[in-house]
Amino acid sequence: MFDAAYYYEMQAPNLGQDFLDKVELAFHEISNNPERCPIISKDIRRRLIHRFPYSLLYRVDPDIVVVLAIMHQKRRPEYWLSRKFMKE
């Protein structure tokens, strides 16, 4: 996420901060309504990041929302599947 923000900031002033703001907005929306976004695999949900080609992937557990990845939608799209905190 921070690498992406740095990249965008190098492309245009304040674009990196705009990316981080959009990610933060996604976090807030998910915390307010975690079941709003579609399930894409088993119990994994995806929230698209507006204006940027990124998605926030997360799982809703009984008492917590677990963010699994903030991923670029075109680069290695399934790299997050091997993460250790994935539920079987």
Chimera marker file (.cmm) of the C-alpha trace (Angstrom):
<marker_set name="trace">
<marker id="1" x="0.000" y="0.000" z="0.000" r="1" g="1" b="0" radius="0.5"/>
<marker id="2" x="2.770" y="2.447" z="0.918" r="1" g="1" b="0" radius="0.5"/>
<marker id="3" x="4.819" y="1.467" z="-2.133" r="1" g="1" b="0" radius="0.5"/>
<marker id="4" x="1.800" y="2.198" z="-4.306" r="1" g="1" b="0" radius="0.5"/>
<marker id="5" x="1.251" y="5.538" z="-2.560" r="1" g="1" b="0" radius="0.5"/>
<marker id="6" x="4.902" y="6.453" z="-3.137" r="1" g="1" b="0" radius="0.5"/>
<marker id="7" x="4.639" y="5.478" z="-6.803" r="1" g="1" b="0" radius="0.5"/>
<marker id="8" x="1.530" y="7.617" z="-7.283" r="1" g="1" b="0" radius="0.5"/>
<marker id="9" x="3.102" y="10.534" z="-5.434" r="1" g="1" b="0" radius="0.5"/>
<marker id="10" x="6.039" y="10.410" z="-7.866" r="1" g="1" b="0" radius="0.5"/>
<marker id="11" x="3.573" y="10.573" z="-10.767" r="1" g="1" b="0" radius="0.5"/>
<marker id="12" x="1.734" y="13.689" z="-9.586" r="1" g="1" b="0" radius="0.5"/>
<marker id="13" x="1.704" y="15.825" z="-6.427" r="1" g="1" b="0" radius="0.5"/>
<marker id="14" x="-0.859" y="14.636" z="-3.867" r="1" g="1" b="0" radius="0.5"/>
<marker id="15" x="-1.857" y="11.586" z="-5.926" r="1" g="1" b="0" radius="0.5"/>
<marker id="16" x="-0.215" y="9.271" z="-3.383" r="1" g="1" b="0" radius="0.5"/>
<marker id="17" x="-2.135" y="10.926" z="-0.566" r="1" g="1" b="0" radius="0.5"/>
<marker id="18" x="-5.338" y="10.613" z="-2.574" r="1" g="1" b="0" radius="0.5"/>
<marker id="19" x="-4.662" y="6.873" z="-2.906" r="1" g="1" b="0" radius="0.5"/>
<marker id="20" x="-4.173" y="6.548" z="0.864" r="1" g="1" b="0" radius="0.5"/>
<marker id="21" x="-7.340" y="8.574" z="1.477" r="1" g="1" b="0" radius="0.5"/>
<marker id="22" x="-9.336" y="6.254" z="-0.799" r="1" g="1" b="0" radius="0.5"/>
<marker id="23" x="-7.942" y="3.190" z="1.021" r="1" g="1" b="0" radius="0.5"/>
<marker id="24" x="-8.865" y="4.736" z="4.379" r="1" g="1" b="0" radius="0.5"/>
<marker id="25" x="-12.379" y="5.455" z="3.101" r="1" g="1" b="0" radius="0.5"/>
<marker id="26" x="-12.667" y="1.801" z="2.061" r="1" g="1" b="0" radius="0.5"/>
<marker id="27" x="-11.618" y="0.724" z="5.587" r="1" g="1" b="0" radius="0.5"/>
<marker id="28" x="-14.298" y="2.945" z="7.124" r="1" g="1" b="0" radius="0.5"/>
<marker id="29" x="-16.995" y="1.699" z="4.763" r="1" g="1" b="0" radius="0.5"/>
<marker id="30" x="-16.071" y="-1.906" z="5.484" r="1" g="1" b="0" radius="0.5"/>
<marker id="31" x="-16.101" y="-1.353" z="9.234" r="1" g="1" b="0" radius="0.5"/>
<marker id="32" x="-19.582" y="0.199" z="8.998" r="1" g="1" b="0" radius="0.5"/>
<marker id="33" x="-21.057" y="-2.457" z="6.734" r="1" g="1" b="0" radius="0.5"/>
<marker id="34" x="-18.709" y="-5.441" z="6.336" r="1" g="1" b="0" radius="0.5"/>
<marker id="35" x="-21.127" y="-7.671" z="4.449" r="1" g="1" b="0" radius="0.5"/>
<marker id="36" x="-21.870" y="-5.101" z="1.737" r="1" g="1" b="0" radius="0.5"/>
<marker id="37" x="-19.096" y="-6.148" z="-0.650" r="1" g="1" b="0" radius="0.5"/>
<marker id="38" x="-19.315" y="-9.290" z="-2.787" r="1" g="1" b="0" radius="0.5"/>
<marker id="39" x="-17.748" y="-12.604" z="-1.864" r="1" g="1" b="0" radius="0.5"/>
<marker id="40" x="-15.116" y="-13.561" z="-4.436" r="1" g="1" b="0" radius="0.5"/>
<marker id="41" x="-13.757" y="-16.816" z="-2.979" r="1" g="1" b="0" radius="0.5"/>
<marker id="42" x="-15.044" y="-18.881" z="-0.045" r="1" g="1" b="0" radius="0.5"/>
<marker id="43" x="-15.504" y="-16.225" z="2.659" r="1" g="1" b="0" radius="0.5"/>
<marker id="44" x="-13.258" y="-13.550" z="1.107" r="1" g="1" b="0" radius="0.5"/>
<marker id="45" x="-14.859" y="-10.256" z="0.131" r="1" g="1" b="0" radius="0.5"/>
<marker id="46" x="-13.533" y="-7.567" z="-2.214" r="1" g="1" b="0" radius="0.5"/>
<marker id="47" x="-13.915" y="-3.810" z="-1.918" r="1" g="1" b="0" radius="0.5"/>
<marker id="48" x="-12.668" y="-1.918" z="-4.976" r="1" g="1" b="0" radius="0.5"/>
<marker id="49" x="-10.617" y="1.208" z="-4.311" r="1" g="1" b="0" radius="0.5"/>
<marker id="50" x="-12.246" y="4.089" z="-6.212" r="1" g="1" b="0" radius="0.5"/>
<marker id="51" x="-10.118" y="5.725" z="-8.934" r="1" g="1" b="0" radius="0.5"/>
<marker id="52" x="-7.220" y="3.264" z="-8.515" r="1" g="1" b="0" radius="0.5"/>
<marker id="53" x="-6.700" y="-0.286" z="-9.836" r="1" g="1" b="0" radius="0.5"/>
<marker id="54" x="-6.562" y="-1.791" z="-6.352" r="1" g="1" b="0" radius="0.5"/>
<marker id="55" x="-8.852" y="-3.944" z="-4.258" r="1" g="1" b="0" radius="0.5"/>
<marker id="56" x="-9.075" y="-4.450" z="-0.529" r="1" g="1" b="0" radius="0.5"/>
<marker id="57" x="-9.600" y="-8.132" z="0.275" r="1" g="1" b="0" radius="0.5"/>
<marker id="58" x="-11.019" y="-9.069" z="3.653" r="1" g="1" b="0" radius="0.5"/>
<marker id="59" x="-12.833" y="-11.700" z="5.665" r="1" g="1" b="0" radius="0.5"/>
<marker id="60" x="-15.605" y="-11.123" z="8.193" r="1" g="1" b="0" radius="0.5"/>
<marker id="61" x="-15.065" y="-13.131" z="11.370" r="1" g="1" b="0" radius="0.5"/>
<marker id="62" x="-17.592" y="-13.123" z="14.227" r="1" g="1" b="0" radius="0.5"/>
<marker id="63" x="-15.988" y="-10.229" z="16.135" r="1" g="1" b="0" radius="0.5"/>
<marker id="64" x="-13.542" y="-8.713" z="13.671" r="1" g="1" b="0" radius="0.5"/>
<marker id="65" x="-12.902" y="-7.821" z="10.047" r="1" g="1" b="0" radius="0.5"/>
<marker id="66" x="-9.578" y="-9.263" z="8.871" r="1" g="1" b="0" radius="0.5"/>
<marker id="67" x="-7.905" y="-7.433" z="5.992" r="1" g="1" b="0" radius="0.5"/>
<marker id="68" x="-6.001" y="-9.972" z="3.910" r="1" g="1" b="0" radius="0.5"/>
<marker id="69" x="-4.511" y="-7.782" z="1.193" r="1" g="1" b="0" radius="0.5"/>
<marker id="70" x="-4.592" y="-4.536" z="-0.661" r="1" g="1" b="0" radius="0.5"/>
<marker id="71" x="-3.840" y="-5.822" z="-4.116" r="1" g="1" b="0" radius="0.5"/>
<marker id="72" x="-3.306" y="-4.453" z="-7.580" r="1" g="1" b="0" radius="0.5"/>
<marker id="73" x="-6.059" y="-5.878" z="-9.758" r="1" g="1" b="0" radius="0.5"/>
<marker id="74" x="-3.790" y="-6.783" z="-12.671" r="1" g="1" b="0" radius="0.5"/>
<marker id="75" x="-0.490" y="-7.864" z="-11.068" r="1" g="1" b="0" radius="0.5"/>
<marker id="76" x="-0.284" y="-11.371" z="-9.655" r="1" g="1" b="0" radius="0.5"/>
<marker id="77" x="-3.994" y="-11.382" z="-8.846" r="1" g="1" b="0" radius="0.5"/>
<marker id="78" x="-3.975" y="-14.521" z="-6.674" r="1" g="1" b="0" radius="0.5"/>
<marker id="79" x="-0.771" y="-14.010" z="-4.659" r="1" g="1" b="0" radius="0.5"/>
<marker id="80" x="-2.769" y="-13.501" z="-1.481" r="1" g="1" b="0" radius="0.5"/>
<marker id="81" x="-4.192" y="-17.048" z="-1.565" r="1" g="1" b="0" radius="0.5"/>
<marker id="82" x="-1.069" y="-18.422" z="0.133" r="1" g="1" b="0" radius="0.5"/>
<marker id="83" x="-1.237" y="-16.114" z="3.137" r="1" g="1" b="0" radius="0.5"/>
<marker id="84" x="-0.953" y="-18.006" z="6.442" r="1" g="1" b="0" radius="0.5"/>
<marker id="85" x="-4.024" y="-16.447" z="8.043" r="1" g="1" b="0" radius="0.5"/>
<marker id="86" x="-6.320" y="-17.776" z="5.341" r="1" g="1" b="0" radius="0.5"/>
<marker id="87" x="-8.993" y="-20.088" z="6.751" r="1" g="1" b="0" radius="0.5"/>
<marker id="88" x="-9.236" y="-23.534" z="5.190" r="1" g="1" b="0" radius="0.5"/>
<link id1="1" id2="2" r="1" g="1" b="0" radius="0.2"/>
<link id1="2" id2="3" r="1" g="1" b="0" radius="0.2"/>
<link id1="3" id2="4" r="1" g="1" b="0" radius="0.2"/>
<link id1="4" id2="5" r="1" g="1" b="0" radius="0.2"/>
<link id1="5" id2="6" r="1" g="1" b="0" radius="0.2"/>
<link id1="6" id2="7" r="1" g="1" b="0" radius="0.2"/>
<link id1="7" id2="8" r="1" g="1" b="0" radius="0.2"/>
<link id1="8" id2="9" r="1" g="1" b="0" radius="0.2"/>
<link id1="9" id2="10" r="1" g="1" b="0" radius="0.2"/>
<link id1="10" id2="11" r="1" g="1" b="0" radius="0.2"/>
<link id1="11" id2="12" r="1" g="1" b="0" radius="0.2"/>
<link id1="12" id2="13" r="1" g="1" b="0" radius="0.2"/>
<link id1="13" id2="14" r="1" g="1" b="0" radius="0.2"/>
<link id1="14" id2="15" r="1" g="1" b="0" radius="0.2"/>
<link id1="15" id2="16" r="1" g="1" b="0" radius="0.2"/>
<link id1="16" id2="17" r="1" g="1" b="0" radius="0.2"/>
<link id1="17" id2="18" r="1" g="1" b="0" radius="0.2"/>
<link id1="18" id2="19" r="1" g="1" b="0" radius="0.2"/>
<link id1="19" id2="20" r="1" g="1" b="0" radius="0.2"/>
<link id1="20" id2="21" r="1" g="1" b="0" radius="0.2"/>
<link id1="21" id2="22" r="1" g="1" b="0" radius="0.2"/>
<link id1="22" id2="23" r="1" g="1" b="0" radius="0.2"/>
<link id1="23" id2="24" r="1" g="1" b="0" radius="0.2"/>
<link id1="24" id2="25" r="1" g="1" b="0" radius="0.2"/>
<link id1="25" id2="26" r="1" g="1" b="0" radius="0.2"/>
<link id1="26" id2="27" r="1" g="1" b="0" radius="0.2"/>
<link id1="27" id2="28" r="1" g="1" b="0" radius="0.2"/>
<link id1="28" id2="29" r="1" g="1" b="0" radius="0.2"/>
<link id1="29" id2="30" r="1" g="1" b="0" radius="0.2"/>
<link id1="30" id2="31" r="1" g="1" b="0" radius="0.2"/>
<link id1="31" id2="32" r="1" g="1" b="0" radius="0.2"/>
<link id1="32" id2="33" r="1" g="1" b="0" radius="0.2"/>
<link id1="33" id2="34" r="1" g="1" b="0" radius="0.2"/>
<link id1="34" id2="35" r="1" g="1" b="0" radius="0.2"/>
<link id1="35" id2="36" r="1" g="1" b="0" radius="0.2"/>
<link id1="36" id2="37" r="1" g="1" b="0" radius="0.2"/>
<link id1="37" id2="38" r="1" g="1" b="0" radius="0.2"/>
<link id1="38" id2="39" r="1" g="1" b="0" radius="0.2"/>
<link id1="39" id2="40" r="1" g="1" b="0" radius="0.2"/>
<link id1="40" id2="41" r="1" g="1" b="0" radius="0.2"/>
<link id1="41" id2="42" r="1" g="1" b="0" radius="0.2"/>
<link id1="42" id2="43" r="1" g="1" b="0" radius="0.2"/>
<link id1="43" id2="44" r="1" g="1" b="0" radius="0.2"/>
<link id1="44" id2="45" r="1" g="1" b="0" radius="0.2"/>
<link id1="45" id2="46" r="1" g="1" b="0" radius="0.2"/>
<link id1="46" id2="47" r="1" g="1" b="0" radius="0.2"/>
<link id1="47" id2="48" r="1" g="1" b="0" radius="0.2"/>
<link id1="48" id2="49" r="1" g="1" b="0" radius="0.2"/>
<link id1="49" id2="50" r="1" g="1" b="0" radius="0.2"/>
<link id1="50" id2="51" r="1" g="1" b="0" radius="0.2"/>
<link id1="51" id2="52" r="1" g="1" b="0" radius="0.2"/>
<link id1="52" id2="53" r="1" g="1" b="0" radius="0.2"/>
<link id1="53" id2="54" r="1" g="1" b="0" radius="0.2"/>
<link id1="54" id2="55" r="1" g="1" b="0" radius="0.2"/>
<link id1="55" id2="56" r="1" g="1" b="0" radius="0.2"/>
<link id1="56" id2="57" r="1" g="1" b="0" radius="0.2"/>
<link id1="57" id2="58" r="1" g="1" b="0" radius="0.2"/>
<link id1="58" id2="59" r="1" g="1" b="0" radius="0.2"/>
<link id1="59" id2="60" r="1" g="1" b="0" radius="0.2"/>
<link id1="60" id2="61" r="1" g="1" b="0" radius="0.2"/>
<link id1="61" id2="62" r="1" g="1" b="0" radius="0.2"/>
<link id1="62" id2="63" r="1" g="1" b="0" radius="0.2"/>
<link id1="63" id2="64" r="1" g="1" b="0" radius="0.2"/>
<link id1="64" id2="65" r="1" g="1" b="0" radius="0.2"/>
<link id1="65" id2="66" r="1" g="1" b="0" radius="0.2"/>
<link id1="66" id2="67" r="1" g="1" b="0" radius="0.2"/>
<link id1="67" id2="68" r="1" g="1" b="0" radius="0.2"/>
<link id1="68" id2="69" r="1" g="1" b="0" radius="0.2"/>
<link id1="69" id2="70" r="1" g="1" b="0" radius="0.2"/>
<link id1="70" id2="71" r="1" g="1" b="0" radius="0.2"/>
<link id1="71" id2="72" r="1" g="1" b="0" radius="0.2"/>
<link id1="72" id2="73" r="1" g="1" b="0" radius="0.2"/>
<link id1="73" id2="74" r="1" g="1" b="0" radius="0.2"/>
<link id1="74" id2="75" r="1" g="1" b="0" radius="0.2"/>
<link id1="75" id2="76" r="1" g="1" b="0" radius="0.2"/>
<link id1="76" id2="77" r="1" g="1" b="0" radius="0.2"/>
<link id1="77" id2="78" r="1" g="1" b="0" radius="0.2"/>
<link id1="78" id2="79" r="1" g="1" b="0" radius="0.2"/>
<link id1="79" id2="80" r="1" g="1" b="0" radius="0.2"/>
<link id1="80" id2="81" r="1" g="1" b="0" radius="0.2"/>
<link id1="81" id2="82" r="1" g="1" b="0" radius="0.2"/>
<link id1="82" id2="83" r="1" g="1" b="0" radius="0.2"/>
<link id1="83" id2="84" r="1" g="1" b="0" radius="0.2"/>
<link id1="84" id2="85" r="1" g="1" b="0" radius="0.2"/>
<link id1="85" id2="86" r="1" g="1" b="0" radius="0.2"/>
<link id1="86" id2="87" r="1" g="1" b="0" radius="0.2"/>
<link id1="87" id2="88" r="1" g="1" b="0" radius="0.2"/>
</marker_set>
